[in-house]
Structure formats: C-alpha cells, structure tokens
Amino acid sequence: MGTLIVSATVTLVVLGFSNHVLWLAAIALLFVYARYGRTWGSTSAAAPSGTSGSPARPDTSYRAYRQRRDQQAKWERRYRRERPLESRRQERRT
C-alpha cells in the first residue's frame, strides 16, 4: 500500500510542474495516508489505554482477548438478527 501511495505522489509531483493544484493533491494524499493509512506502525492509534508510547501487541493479555472475542460475538449476533435470510444462506454453505 505504501508503494502505491509513494508512486501516486511522485506522479502527482511530476505532473504538478505545470499545474500547482496537483502539488496540493500530492500533499493531501500524503496527509491522508499518514493520518489514516498507517495504523500498524503508529503507537498512539494502536496502543491500548493502559500503555503509553509502547506499541500494542494483539494478544497482550487474556482480558484483551476476551474483550475482542465478546465484541466479535456481539457483532455476529447483531448481523444474524438484522439479516436472517443472509445468515441462513451462509450457514447452509458451510
């Protein structure tokens, strides 16, 4: 994903020598990628509330695992409740 963003930015910069709006588009693209695209590498967005500055690992404790498991079960129950025909069709497939 990063390679695609870098190549698109370079393309916009090269084309932007005649049109300065493309420079702004390249800057906006980099900003959006830095803000929303890099969730794995950022420590502030991925860190749980108990740790400050250290990168979060997916299975740091059993409590975190249970919270994720319960949240997933809640989402699945809601999906089955809101879309009964689709959930039955998916159950028949498996």
C-alpha positions as MATLAB code, in Angstrom:
seq = 'MGTLIVSATVTLVVLGFSNHVLWLAAIALLFVYARYGRTWGSTSAAAPSGTSGSPARPDTSYRAYRQRRDQQAKWERRYRRERPLESRRQERRT';
ca = [
       0.000    0.000    0.000;
       2.821    2.378    0.825;
       4.476    1.786   -2.538;
       1.251    2.678   -4.303;
       0.927    5.912   -2.308;
       4.548    6.891   -2.972;
       4.258    6.216   -6.698;
       0.987    8.191   -6.903;
       2.602   11.075   -5.021;
       5.646   11.097   -7.302;
       3.366   11.047  -10.333;
       1.347   13.976   -8.992;
       4.523   15.946   -8.241;
       5.957   15.320  -11.714;
       2.702   16.347  -13.369;
       2.414   19.254  -10.960;
       5.241   21.248  -12.522;
       2.693   22.760  -14.882;
      -0.318   22.635  -12.566;
       0.106   23.576   -8.920;
      -3.225   22.026   -7.940;
      -1.603   18.621   -8.431;
       1.020   19.599   -5.832;
      -1.788   20.202   -3.385;
      -3.329   16.849   -4.317;
       0.002   15.124   -3.615;
       0.261   16.823   -0.221;
      -3.334   15.887    0.586;
      -2.661   12.275   -0.432;
       0.362   12.070    1.853;
      -1.578   13.658    4.697;
      -4.474   11.216    4.367;
      -2.071    8.283    4.198;
      -0.138    9.478    7.242;
      -3.331   10.137    9.199;
      -5.452    7.097    8.330;
      -3.388    4.660    6.288;
      -0.617    3.652    8.667;
      -2.491    2.002   11.531;
       0.030   -0.804   12.076;
       3.055    1.405   12.660;
       1.584    4.180   14.756;
       1.804    3.794   18.509;
      -0.806    6.358   19.509;
      -3.651    4.896   17.449;
      -2.887    1.255   18.163;
      -1.857    1.474   21.801;
      -4.385    0.474   24.416;
      -5.275    2.961   27.101;
      -3.047    1.312   29.712;
       0.206    1.721   27.792;
       1.698    4.993   26.696;
       4.258    5.068   23.926;
       4.802    1.329   23.557;
       3.462   -0.486   20.511;
       0.438   -2.656   21.183;
       0.669   -6.378   20.646;
      -2.511   -8.169   19.578;
      -2.606  -10.750   22.412;
      -1.098   -8.983   25.397;
      -3.489  -10.468   27.900;
      -6.340  -12.863   28.219;
      -8.633   -9.982   29.169;
      -7.934   -8.222   25.854;
      -8.558  -11.479   24.016;
     -11.874  -11.961   25.829;
     -12.967   -8.413   25.021;
     -12.219   -8.917   21.320;
     -13.943  -12.306   21.313;
     -17.046  -10.949   23.051;
     -17.186   -7.963   20.703;
     -16.958  -10.259   17.684;
     -19.741  -12.474   19.062;
     -21.892   -9.411   19.648;
     -21.362   -8.257   16.054;
     -22.208  -11.733   14.732;
     -25.418  -11.922   16.778;
     -26.417   -8.480   15.544;
     -25.715   -9.478   11.924;
     -27.817  -12.634   12.274;
     -30.638  -10.650   13.879;
     -30.642   -7.887   11.246;
     -30.120  -10.166    8.216;
     -31.785  -13.524    8.938;
     -32.036  -14.688    5.327;
     -28.395  -13.914    4.573;
     -27.169  -15.596    7.753;
     -29.197  -18.758    6.988;
     -27.788  -18.838    3.466;
     -24.259  -18.550    4.824;
     -24.862  -21.307    7.359;
     -26.063  -23.645    4.592;
     -22.809  -23.041    2.684;
     -20.598  -24.270    5.497;
];
